[in-house]
Amino acid sequence: MTVPQLTSAEIRSTLVDALQLDLVGPTPVDRDHAEEVLIQAPSKWYLTGSLAPFGAKPDDRSDPTADEISDEIGAGDSSEDSQTPAAAAARKALFPSSMGLSFLISQQTKELQATIHWGDYLPIELEEDTPDQEPDDKKKRKPQGWKRIPQTATLIVPIAATEDSFEIEIPGGSGLALVVNGCPVHDARFTAGTLSVSIFVVNYRKMQFSEKDTTFAFQTCLTAQCEEGFVPRSDLRGIDSDDRDEAVASLQCRHDYEFAVGHNVSALAHSTHSGHCTEVCTTWIPTANVPRVEPAPIADVKLGMRALADAESAATIQQMLSPMVTEYRTWIMAQRDAPIASPYAEKVAQLLNDANRACDRIEAGLQALNDATVLVDSQCRNDG
């Protein structure tokens, strides 16, 4: 039997899907697990992705097994030599009662389409594994399971600049609501009339103390669609930053934009190659594609360590590597002539000066090979 060969991207995707199913639960497009049956309460089975009822007591909004895990970790070393002082009790992490998105829209947009997906779980009795029971076991309660009921609601949300938020009841949500707020953006970088909009899914269900998981909303997902497209926003944190890494990242990513941010959850934007985005959604396990960085091809350059180690003379090594220096200087000069926006001009000049200094050092290193001792040392290092 031939086992199909998977690419690294396919393997990573499989791992992410497994992580999603294990930590959050079924996604809106996962039909195989849409009506799954759990043998344990979903609040204990899944670690994230759920919304607890708003206003519920902390004990009802926290993981009941968190203290048990803490105790197990703390009981790792009970020897007399263990002098580590006991750590203070960690504050319980509470399940959120809301999650949502914030984004920018133009003044032409008067309404949005919001789609909400979630899962409700209802307790059911499971069949016994062994049907043949002793007479005394007839009164024994059957084991309880939890069946998932997939839920979806789509509604049109009117958008206008308002001082106060407003609520829209989610059809079939049994207490779930959409809370919307829109306020004007006063920033010269954006066209007049641009609005900043925030949309939240809030769980206003009444807590049921007997079966509290029936009032939770699991695997919540919010999608917002805008026909006119969302307004892109660049990250300007690094422009005036004293942090070199932030400043360089801001320069390198100056053409990258975000269309939405998440609250208690991550955001994902679906944009075209032209940068137009008409749909944003929430995601509990964010992923991103990282472009591969490929070095520019340079003709007549030999960088193999074996070839450098076997070179007969300093002149040979210099001939093998000098085209790299020439190409580097040509690239630096081309970057100095490239137009750049004024906020980044100072940082560009600094980086190009650093690049020119590095190029000088490479050239000086090649000239140092004329020293026999340096040449032997270089050959030994490349041979090692």
N, C-alpha and C positions, 0 to 999 in steps of 0.2 A: 504494500500500500504506500503510495507516494504522499508524503506530508507536504502541503502547500507552504511555500516559503513566504513569510510575511516581511514586509519592509519595516524599518525602524519606526516610521511614522504610524503604521498600522498597529504595531505592538504598543506604542505609547497610547494610541487611541483606545485600544482594548483595556489597558490599565486604568485610564481615566474613567471609562464607562463602568468598570468594576468598582472603582472608588466611589463614584456617584451613587451606584446602587447600594453600596454598603453603608455609606455615611448619611445620604440624603433620602434615597428611595427612587422610585420610578420617575422619569421625566415625562413631559406631556406627550412625547412621541414614542414612548416605550409601551407598545401594546402587549408585549408578552407578560409584563408585570403590572398592568393597569389595574387588575382586580385581584391582586395577590392576597394571600392569607398568611398572617404572621402568627407564630405560636407565643408571642410575647407582646405586651403593650407597645405600640409604636414609639411612644416617648422614651422607652427604654431601648428600643431596637435601633432607632436612628439618632444621630448625634446633633444634627442641625437641619435647617430647612423648614422648621415648623414655627407657627405663630400661636402663642398662648393667649388666652382671653385677657383683654385689657382690664387692669384693676385686680387681677387675681392675687392671692397672697403669695409671697416669695416661695414658700414651700411647695405651692402648686405650680410654680413656674420654673422650678429648678429640677435638675436630674437627680432622682432619688438614689442613684448608685454612686454619685460623686464622692460622698463621704466614705463609702466602702473602699473605693479605689485609693483615696487618700490614706486611709488606715493601712491598707496593704503596702503602700509605698513607704510609709513611715515606720513600719515594723520590719524593715529590711535588716537592720543591724542593732541587736540588743546586747552586744557584748560590753564588758566593763571598759574596754579600751575606747569605746565610742563616746567621745566627749562633745560631739556636735550638739549645740543647744536645740531644744525642740522648736520647730518653726511655728510661727503664729498661724492660727487657723485661717485657711484661705477663704476669701469671700465667695459665696456660691455664685456661679454663673447662671444667670436667668435666661430662659428662653425669651426672645423678643415678642412683643405683641403687634409689631408693625414692621413693614419693610417697604421700600419704594425706590423711586427714581427722581432725579432732578436733571433738567435739560433746558436748552434755550430754543425758542421758536421765533419766527419773524412775525411782524404785525399782520401779515396776510393770513396767518393761521387762525381760524376761529373755532375749530374743534379738532379733537383727537379721537382715535379709536383705541380703547383699552381692552385687552383680553387678559383674563385672570384664570390661571389653572391652579388647582389644588387637589388634595386627596383627603377625604373623610374616612375614618376607620370606625367600624361598628363591631361590637363584640358578638361572637357566634360560638356555638358549641361544636367542638371537634369530635369526630368519630374516634372511638377507642381503637388502639392498635390491635388489641387482643379481644375479639368478640366473646370468647368463652370466659365467663366470669363465675366466680364462686357466688353462692346465694347471698352471702353477707355483703358483697360488693354492689348489689343492685341499687342501693341507695346512694352509692358514691357519686359525687358530682362529676359530670363529664368535663374534660379539660376545655379551657376557654381559648379561642383564637380571635384574631382581629382581621376582618375582611375590609379591603380597601374599596372605596367608592370614588372613581375619578369624577372630578367636577370641572366644568368650564363655563365661563360667563363672558360675554362680549357686550360692551356698551359704548355709546358715543358720549364723549366728555366735552362740554362747552368750555371754551377758554376765553378769559377776559382778565384784565388787570383788576384785582380786588384787594382790599385791605385785609379781609378775613378769609379763612379757608372755608370750603363748603364740602358737604358729604353727599355721596351717592350710594344708596344701598345696592349691594351686589346681588343680582337675581339668583336665587337658590343658595345664597351664602349663609342663611340662617343666623344672621348677625354680623356677617362680614361687610365692610364698607370701604368705599374708595374716598379718600380725603384729598382734596385738590386745592392747590394754592398757586396763584400767578401774580408776579409783581414785575414792574418795569425795570429794565437794566439801564442804569445811568453810567455808561462807560463809552468813551470816544472811540474805542476799538470796534464797537458794534453799531449797526444801523439804528437810527431812531425808531422807537416802537418795539424793539426786541424785548421779549418777555422771558423771565426765568420762571419755569413751571416745576412744581414738585407734586408728585402723585404717590400716595401711600395706600397700601392695603392694610387695613386695621381690623383686628379681631375683637369685635364687641360682643361676642357670645357670652352667655351666662355660664359660669363654671358649674359643672355637675360633679359633686363630690364623690358620688358612687362610681362613675366611670368618667373621670376627668378627660381622658383622651378623646372622648366623643366631641368635646368642645374645642380641641386644638384643630388647626388647619395645617396639614402636612404638605411637603413638597410644593410650597407656594411659588408661583411664577407669575410675573407681571410683564406684559408686552404692550408697548405704546407705539402706535403707527401715526405718521404725519405725512399726508400727501405732498405738502409743500417742501418737506425735508427739514431736518433739525439743523440748527445753526452750530457750526463747529467752533470749538474754543481751544486755543493753544495754551500750553502750560508755561507761564512766564516766571515761575519761581526762581529760575537760575540766572536771569538776565543781570540783575544787580547783586547777585549773591557773592559773598566772600569765599564760599565753598567752591573750590576749583572743579570738583566732580559735578556739582550741580550746574555750574556755569557752562562747562563743556557739554554736558548732556542737553542743556537747553539749546545750545548752538546746533548740535548734531541732529536734534529732533525738532528743529524749528518748523519743519514742514508737516509734522504730525499733529493731529488734533484729536480731541475727545468730544464725543457727542452726548455723553450722559455719565452721571456718577450715581452710585448706589448708596442707599441708607440701610444699614444692618445687613447688607447683601452687596454683591458685586454687580457691575453693569456690563452689558455686552452690546456693541453697536454693529449693525449689519449695513456696511457701506459698500458702494460700488468702487470700481477702479478709479473712477473720476473723482471720488471723494464725496459723492452725494449719499446721504443717509436718510432713509424714510422709516426705519424701524429700530427700536432699542428695547432691550429686555433685561430682566434680572437673571443672575446665575449664582448658585451657591458654591460652585467650584469653577472659578474663572480659569480660562486657558488663553494662550496667545501664541501666534506664529512668530518665531524668531528667524529673520532672514539669515541665510548663510553668507558669511563674509569670505569672498574669494580674492586671493591676492592678484594684482594686475600682472599679466604676463610681460616679461621683459626679455627681449631677444638677446642671445649670446651671453646670458648670465648662468653660471654654473654654481649651484649652492649645495651640491651633494658633499657630505662630510668626507666620504672616501676619495672623491676627486680632489678635494682640497688637501687632504693628507698626502696624496700621491703626487702632488704638484712638485716639479723639479726645482723651481726657483721662485723668488719673490715676484719677479716679473710675470711669471705664469699666473700666479694667484691674483695679482693686480689686474691682469688682462681678463681673468674670469669674473671678477667682481666689480670692476670700474664702471661697466654699463649701468649697474644699479645706482651708483652715485650720480651719474649723468641724468638718468631718468628721474631720480628724486629731486634734483635741482630744477629740472624742467617743470616738474609737477608743482613745486613750491612757487616758482615764478608765475605759473598759470593761475594759482590760487590767489596771488596778490592782485592780479588783474581782474578777477571775478567780482561782479557787483555783490554787495552785501548790505543788508539793512543796517541803519545806524546803531541800533541797540547792541548789535553783535560785532561792530567794527573793531572795537578795542580788543575784545577777546580773540578775534581772528588774527589780528596783528601779533598778539602775544604768542599764539600757538604757532604761527608761521616763523616767528623768530626762534622759537624752541626747535622747530623742525630744521631750520637752517643751521642751528648750532649742532644738532644731531648729525646732520649731513657732513659738517666740517669734521666732526669726531670720527665718522666712518672713514672719510678720506685720509685723515691723519693716521688712523690705524693701518690703512693699506700702505702708506708711506713708511710706517714703522717696520714693516716686514723687510725692509732693506737691511735691517740689523739682523745678523745671522742668528743671534740668540732668540730674538722675537720670532724669527721664521721657524726655528726648530720647535719652540714652545707652541706655536700655532698648529704645526703639523702633528705634534703629539696630542694636542687637545682634540683635533678632528679625527685622529686615529683611535682615540679612546672609546 
